[in-house]
Structure formats: C-alpha cells, structure tokens
Amino acid sequence: MSMRRKAAKSERRSERKPSRRPQPKSSRAPSGKHASAEAAKASRPPSRAVVMRLAAEVDALAAQLQDSRARILDLEARVDVDPLTDVLNRRGFERELKRSLAYVKRYGTSAALIYIDLDGFKPVNDRHGHSAGDAVLKAIAAALVRNVRASDVVARLGGDEFAVLLWNVNGANAAAKAGALEAAVYGTPVRWSSSTLVVGASAGVVLLGALDTPADVIARADAAMYARKDERKGISSLRGEKVQVTQ
C-alpha cells in the first residue's frame, strides 16, 4: 500500500514539474580572438590583382560608352543625309534654311537659295533603268558640291530636285552662280554601258529676306525655277543664257 502511494506521489510531482524548453542560440557577435580576426579580414584592402581587374573593366566600359556615343552622333547626322548622293536630304536642308533665315534676320547678312530641277532626267530612267538614273544623280550631286564653297550648302530635295544655299552673295553673284551650276550639270556626262548620259538643269534663284519663312522662300524659288524651265524649253546650248533673280 505504501508503494502505491509513493508511485502516485511521484506521478503528481512529475505532472507539476514544468518542461524545459530549448534555449535559442545566442546571436551575439563573436568576441575575443574570433572577433579580431574577422575585423582584420574585413578591413584588409583588396589585392593588386583585384584592383587591376576592376580598373580594366572600368576602362572597357568607358570605351564601350564612348563608342556608343560616337555611333549615336553618326546616326543622328545620317538622318539628315541623302543615302544615295551623300548630300543633305530635305530634312537637313530645311534645318539649314531655318538657320540661315535666323542669321539673316539677326545680323542683316545676305544669302540666296538656288532651286535646281534636272531637265531630261526622266528619259534616262525610262530608257536605261533606275540604276542609270541613280548614277546620274550621284554625279550631279558631286558636281554641285565641287562648284560651290565649303560654307555653302548642297541638298537633294527629292527625285531630281536639288537646292543650294549661298552665303554672303548679292543678286548678281547668285545669278552668276546659278548659271555656272547649270553649266556644271550639263558638263557632267555619265558613261553607262555603251551610252553617254547627259542632262540639263533649270535653276531658280531667290534672295533670303529677314521677314521670310522657309515656306515663303521655297515657294518663290520653286516658281523661279519653273519660270527658268519655261525660258529654257527647246534650248540645247547653255551659252549666252542669263538667269534672273527674284527678290
């Protein structure tokens, strides 16, 4: 009977005794020698090899960035260039015309626009194909560039139409230059297979005014060009012809 009482008493004690929970591991930073070693390792400067590798990577990235910037600038410039003739396209020409008008208005300088349309170009395409026409356009653009100053602007407006912006010229000089460009076009034959391709040109000339808009100048130059074309109809020689300048 006493043994049963002792067993029951032992069971009651075990029920009242709280269970021990596992204690969490300490998260305190290491101390003593371990802490000193880790601090020394963290403060140790990178090796020379690591520094050289990082410097090489920085140089490579800088070179790539410079190359990308150069390519972007080139692409931006090519947007304004006619891919066939390598002179300005209409977009580039309109930008330069706006700039010229602003300069004329601000400083009172003189400038002129020569609007050029090729004569006899359509038969070249019809008889010899568009590749022959492209060859003629390239040759004409190169001839125009050769016959103006470096400060002047040559552009292909589209099709067989070209424009030339002249700086610091009066009406007489602009008319003389227009006549010279007509002669330069006529004097640029292109050999194509067994044929020699020759085209003419009609050039209309206008002076830029301080109150002009780009649309005004282009409209006047276009009208002057068609007047010149009517004047040249049926004429096969360019000698003795005079180009009129409209104000």
C-alpha positions as CSV (number, residue, x, y, z in Angstrom):
1,M,0.0,0.0,0.0
2,S,2.9,2.4,0.8
3,M,4.5,1.6,-2.6
4,R,1.3,2.7,-4.4
5,R,1.2,5.9,-2.5
6,K,4.9,6.6,-3.4
7,A,4.2,5.9,-7.1
8,A,1.1,8.2,-7.1
9,K,3.0,10.9,-5.4
10,S,5.9,10.7,-7.8
11,E,3.5,10.9,-10.8
12,R,1.9,14.0,-9.3
13,R,5.3,15.7,-8.9
14,S,6.2,14.9,-12.5
15,E,3.0,16.5,-13.7
16,R,3.6,19.7,-11.8
17,K,7.2,20.0,-12.9
18,P,7.4,22.3,-15.9
19,S,9.1,21.0,-19.1
20,R,12.3,22.6,-20.2
21,R,12.2,24.4,-23.5
22,P,15.2,24.5,-25.8
23,Q,17.1,27.8,-25.4
24,P,17.7,29.8,-28.6
25,K,21.3,30.0,-29.7
26,S,22.9,33.3,-28.9
27,S,23.1,35.7,-31.8
28,R,25.7,37.9,-30.2
29,A,28.7,38.7,-32.3
30,P,31.8,36.7,-31.7
31,S,34.2,38.1,-29.2
32,G,37.8,37.8,-28.4
33,K,40.2,36.4,-30.9
34,H,37.5,35.4,-33.4
35,A,36.1,39.0,-33.5
36,S,39.6,40.5,-34.0
37,A,40.3,38.1,-36.9
38,E,37.0,38.8,-38.6
39,A,37.5,42.6,-38.2
40,A,41.0,42.4,-39.6
41,K,39.8,40.4,-42.6
42,A,37.0,42.9,-43.4
43,S,39.4,45.9,-43.2
44,R,42.1,44.3,-45.3
45,P,42.5,46.2,-48.7
46,P,41.8,44.2,-51.9
47,S,44.7,42.6,-53.6
48,R,46.5,44.3,-56.5
49,A,45.2,41.7,-58.9
50,V,41.6,42.6,-57.9
51,V,42.2,46.3,-58.3
52,M,43.8,45.8,-61.7
53,R,40.9,43.7,-62.9
54,L,38.3,46.2,-61.8
55,A,40.3,49.0,-63.4
56,A,40.4,47.1,-66.7
57,E,36.6,46.5,-66.5
58,V,36.1,50.3,-65.9
59,D,38.3,51.1,-68.9
60,A,36.4,48.6,-71.1
61,L,33.0,50.1,-70.1
62,A,34.3,53.6,-70.7
63,A,35.5,52.6,-74.2
64,Q,32.1,51.0,-75.0
65,L,30.3,54.1,-73.8
66,Q,32.4,56.3,-76.0
67,D,31.9,54.1,-79.0
68,S,28.1,54.1,-78.4
69,R,28.1,57.9,-78.2
70,A,30.0,58.1,-81.4
71,R,27.6,55.8,-83.2
72,I,24.6,57.8,-81.9
73,L,26.1,61.0,-83.2
74,D,26.8,59.4,-86.5
75,L,23.2,58.0,-86.8
76,E,21.8,61.4,-85.9
77,A,23.9,63.0,-88.6
78,R,22.9,60.4,-91.2
79,V,19.2,61.1,-90.6
80,D,19.7,64.4,-92.4
81,V,21.8,63.0,-95.3
82,D,20.5,61.6,-98.6
83,P,21.9,58.0,-98.7
84,L,22.2,58.0,-102.5
85,T,24.1,61.2,-103.1
86,D,25.6,61.8,-99.7
87,V,24.4,65.4,-99.6
88,L,21.7,66.8,-97.2
89,N,18.2,65.5,-97.7
90,R,15.1,67.6,-97.5
91,R,15.0,67.4,-93.7
92,G,18.6,68.6,-93.4
93,F,18.0,71.3,-96.0
94,E,15.0,72.7,-94.1
95,R,17.0,72.8,-90.9
96,E,19.8,74.7,-92.6
97,L,17.3,77.1,-94.3
98,K,15.7,77.9,-90.9
99,R,19.2,78.6,-89.5
100,S,20.1,80.8,-92.5
101,L,16.9,82.8,-92.2
102,A,17.5,83.4,-88.5
103,Y,21.0,84.5,-89.2
104,V,19.9,86.9,-91.9
105,K,17.2,88.4,-89.7
106,R,19.6,88.8,-86.7
107,Y,22.7,90.1,-88.5
108,G,21.4,91.6,-91.7
109,T,23.7,89.5,-93.8
110,S,22.9,88.3,-97.3
111,A,22.1,84.8,-98.6
112,A,20.5,83.2,-101.6
113,L,18.7,80.0,-102.5
114,I,19.2,78.3,-105.9
115,Y,16.5,75.7,-106.6
116,I,17.6,73.3,-109.4
117,D,15.5,70.8,-111.4
118,L,17.1,68.5,-113.8
119,D,16.0,68.6,-117.5
120,G,15.8,65.3,-119.5
121,F,16.2,63.1,-116.5
122,K,13.0,61.1,-116.9
123,P,14.2,59.6,-120.3
124,V,17.3,58.3,-118.6
125,N,15.2,56.3,-116.2
126,D,12.8,55.2,-118.9
127,R,15.5,54.0,-121.4
128,H,18.3,52.9,-119.1
129,G,16.7,52.0,-115.8
130,H,16.8,53.4,-112.4
131,S,20.3,52.3,-111.7
132,A,21.4,54.6,-114.5
133,G,19.3,57.4,-113.1
134,D,21.0,56.8,-109.7
135,A,24.4,57.1,-111.3
136,V,23.4,60.4,-112.9
137,L,22.1,61.8,-109.6
138,K,25.3,60.9,-107.8
139,A,27.4,62.5,-110.4
140,I,25.3,65.7,-110.4
141,A,25.4,66.0,-106.7
142,A,29.2,65.6,-106.7
143,A,29.4,68.3,-109.5
144,L,27.3,70.7,-107.4
145,V,29.5,70.2,-104.4
146,R,32.7,70.8,-106.4
147,N,31.3,74.1,-107.8
148,V,30.3,75.8,-104.5
149,R,32.3,76.9,-101.5
150,A,32.7,74.8,-98.4
151,S,30.5,77.2,-96.5
152,D,27.6,76.8,-98.9
153,V,25.0,74.0,-98.6
154,V,24.0,71.4,-101.2
155,A,20.9,69.3,-100.7
156,R,18.8,66.9,-102.7
157,L,15.2,67.7,-102.0
158,G,13.8,64.5,-103.7
159,G,13.6,63.0,-107.1
160,D,15.7,65.1,-109.5
161,E,15.5,68.3,-107.5
162,F,18.4,70.0,-105.7
163,A,18.9,73.1,-103.7
164,V,22.0,75.2,-102.9
165,L,22.2,77.8,-100.1
166,L,24.8,80.5,-100.8
167,W,26.1,82.8,-98.0
168,N,27.2,86.4,-98.4
169,V,26.2,86.9,-102.0
170,N,24.2,89.7,-103.8
171,G,21.7,89.1,-106.6
172,A,24.2,89.4,-109.4
173,N,26.6,86.9,-107.8
174,A,23.8,84.5,-107.1
175,A,22.6,84.6,-110.7
176,A,26.1,84.0,-112.0
177,K,26.5,81.1,-109.7
178,A,23.1,79.6,-110.8
179,G,24.3,79.9,-114.4
180,A,27.6,78.2,-113.5
181,L,25.8,75.4,-111.8
182,E,23.5,74.8,-114.8
183,A,26.6,74.6,-117.0
184,A,28.3,72.2,-114.4
185,V,25.3,69.9,-114.6
186,Y,25.3,69.9,-118.4
187,G,29.1,69.3,-118.4
188,T,28.8,66.2,-116.3
189,P,28.3,63.3,-118.7
190,V,27.9,59.8,-117.2
191,R,29.1,56.7,-119.1
192,W,26.6,53.9,-118.8
193,S,27.3,50.7,-120.7
194,S,27.8,51.9,-124.3
195,S,25.8,55.2,-123.7
196,T,26.8,58.6,-122.5
197,L,24.1,60.1,-120.4
198,V,23.7,63.9,-120.3
199,V,21.1,66.0,-118.6
200,G,20.5,69.7,-118.3
201,A,19.2,71.8,-115.4
202,S,17.0,74.8,-114.7
203,A,17.9,76.9,-111.7
204,G,15.6,79.4,-110.0
205,V,17.3,82.0,-107.7
206,V,15.8,84.0,-104.8
207,L,17.4,86.1,-102.1
208,L,16.5,85.4,-98.5
209,G,14.7,88.2,-96.7
210,A,14.6,89.0,-93.0
211,L,10.8,88.5,-92.9
212,D,10.7,85.3,-95.0
213,T,9.6,82.0,-93.7
214,P,11.1,78.8,-95.0
215,A,7.8,78.1,-96.9
216,D,7.9,81.5,-98.5
217,V,11.5,81.1,-99.7
218,I,10.9,77.6,-101.1
219,A,7.7,78.7,-102.9
220,R,9.4,81.7,-104.5
221,A,12.4,79.6,-105.5
222,D,10.2,76.9,-107.0
223,A,8.3,79.5,-109.0
224,A,11.6,81.0,-110.3
225,M,12.8,77.5,-111.3
226,Y,9.7,76.8,-113.3
227,A,10.0,80.2,-115.0
228,R,13.5,79.4,-115.9
229,K,12.5,76.0,-117.2
230,D,9.9,77.6,-119.5
231,E,12.6,80.0,-120.7
232,R,14.9,77.1,-121.5
233,K,12.4,75.0,-123.4
234,G,13.8,74.0,-126.7
235,I,17.3,75.3,-126.0
236,S,20.1,72.8,-126.3
237,S,23.0,75.1,-125.7
238,L,23.6,77.0,-122.4
239,R,25.8,79.7,-123.9
240,G,24.6,83.2,-123.6
241,E,21.7,82.4,-121.3
242,K,21.1,84.6,-118.2
243,V,19.4,83.6,-115.0
244,Q,17.1,86.2,-113.4
245,V,17.0,86.6,-109.6
246,T,13.7,87.2,-107.8
247,Q,13.6,89.3,-104.7
